[in-house]
Amino acid sequence: MKRLTLFGLAGLLAAAWASPTLAADLPRPAYKAPVYIAPAVFSWTGFYLGLNGGYAWGHSDWNNPVAGNISFNTKKYLLGGTLGYNWQTGNFVLGLEGDVDASWVDGSTTGGAAGAPCGAPGCTTKNSWLGTGRGRVGYAFDRFLPYITGGAAFGNIKGTAANGGSVDKTNIGWTAGAGVEWAFFNNWSAKVEYLYVDLGKVTCDAATCGGGADSEITYKTNMVRLGVNYRF
């Protein structure tokens, strides 16, 4: 009986000693790392519509070879709509953009020699609408897009002389500037931009504006605008 007990204990000890070794020899369960899914790369490519608004400040000159030259400041607000298209290749974004704004920008002077176009009570230059057609070149940092832009500008120049005579013509000029756009949702973006605009000059003849000779009226302005675009 004692021998059987001793043999049993010896067997248990041998089994206990061998079990770690056997466990080490058993195959371990396979572990698979989770599949990596790269985040979607944001693309600026596509058409967009938007609204824009801002503030403009600049100056207007009335040049008259007889009465001389008078220059004065113009300022006020603009509000309008935007249509454009972007094409992205790598980090570069190329685009075309057009906009048309209602404008309340104007300025006037009360100085000037008697009988001159800008004599008392003065003359006024006003811009009541303004549009641009521009190219854009930007470099995308994912959802941030700094860009430069330039192209044609078109709008009206209305000049009213001291005698009440006036001229109101549509001119084509040029514009250039820069901005930055941020896509805060997949289809929505916001931008801030600066543009310089030169609409050239219009002529008001002596019979209309006085002064003994034709007057040339120029309009140049700076604009800072905020905008919101919806991308298709």
ABEGO torsion letter per residue (X at the ends): XAAAAAAAAAAAAAAAAAAAAAAAABBBBBBBBBBBBBBBBBBABEBBBBBBBBBBBBBBBBBBAAAEBBBBBBBEBBBBBBBBBBBBBEABBBBBBBBBBBBABBBBBABEBBGBAABOAEBBBBBABBBBBBBBBBBBBEABBBBBBBEBBBEBBBBBBAAGBBBBBBBBBBBBEBBBBBBABAABBBBBBBBBBBAEBBBBBAAAAEGGBBBBBBBBBBBBBBBBBBBX
